Amino acid sequence: YTKIGDMVFAQTRITGFSDTTSGNYFVLQGLPYSVGTTESHIGTAWGNFSQKTMFFYVSGNAYFSGAGYNAVVHSQLGSTQNIIISLIYRHG
């Protein structure tokens, strides 16, 4: 990650999920700096999943793009999943 002023730029790669059957939400936690409460969209992800794009919000919750913006759950991610996440958010 890089922090310039109050802006944080972070990237990570996640490969192979061990929980591939539960209905638990996929949530980002442990970001290097807290996310400002007025921000909503903090980043996106792409990888070898069936949906086009994954979006991350201030709570860390992930949603797949599409008409309903459905929350991502672990049963939608596989043990061979390869995801690259890019975040840009205001520290606050």
C-alpha positions in Angstrom: 0.0 0.0 0.0 0.9 3.7 -0.4 -0.5 6.6 1.6 -0.3 10.1 0.2 -1.9 12.7 2.4 -5.3 11.2 3.3 -5.5 9.0 0.2 -4.6 5.3 0.4 -3.8 3.1 -2.6 -3.6 -0.6 -1.8 -3.4 -3.8 -4.0 -3.4 -7.5 -3.1 -3.7 -10.8 -4.8 -5.7 -13.6 -3.2 -5.5 -17.2 -4.5 -7.3 -20.3 -3.4 -10.0 -20.0 -0.8 -10.4 -22.7 1.8 -14.0 -21.9 2.7 -15.8 -22.6 -0.6 -19.2 -23.8 0.7 -20.5 -21.4 3.3 -22.9 -18.5 2.9 -20.6 -16.2 4.8 -20.0 -12.9 3.2 -16.6 -12.2 1.6 -15.3 -9.1 3.5 -12.0 -7.3 3.4 -10.6 -6.6 6.9 -7.4 -5.3 8.3 -6.8 -2.5 5.8 -3.7 -0.4 6.5 -5.7 2.7 7.4 -9.4 3.1 8.3 -11.8 4.1 5.5 -13.4 7.5 5.7 -17.1 7.2 6.6 -18.3 9.4 3.7 -16.8 7.1 1.1 -18.8 4.3 -0.3 -17.0 2.6 -3.3 -13.4 1.9 -2.3 -12.2 -0.5 -5.0 -12.7 -3.2 -7.5 -11.4 -6.7 -8.2 -11.0 -8.9 -11.2 -10.1 -12.5 -11.6 -11.2 -15.9 -12.8 -14.7 -15.8 -11.3 -17.9 -16.0 -13.4 -19.0 -12.4 -12.7 -17.5 -9.5 -14.6 -16.3 -7.3 -11.6 -16.3 -7.3 -7.9 -16.8 -4.0 -6.0 -15.8 -3.2 -2.4 -17.5 -0.6 -0.2 -16.7 1.3 3.0 -17.7 -1.7 5.2 -15.3 -4.0 3.3 -18.2 -6.0 1.9 -17.8 -7.2 -1.7 -20.6 -7.2 -4.3 -20.6 -8.6 -7.8 -21.6 -6.2 -10.6 -24.9 -6.6 -12.3 -28.5 -5.6 -11.9 -28.8 -6.6 -8.3 -25.3 -6.0 -6.9 -25.4 -9.2 -5.0 -23.2 -9.6 -2.0 -20.3 -12.1 -2.6 -20.4 -15.2 -0.4 -17.7 -17.8 0.0 -19.7 -20.5 -1.8 -19.3 -18.4 -5.0 -15.5 -18.6 -4.7 -13.4 -21.7 -5.4 -10.2 -23.3 -4.2 -8.6 -22.3 -7.6 -9.8 -18.7 -7.5 -7.3 -16.0 -8.4 -8.4 -12.5 -7.5 -6.5 -9.2 -7.8 -7.9 -6.3 -5.7 -7.2 -2.6 -6.2 -8.4 -0.1 -3.6 -8.3 3.7 -3.6 -9.9 5.3 -0.6 -9.7 8.4 1.7 -8.4 7.7 5.2 -10.7 9.2 7.8 
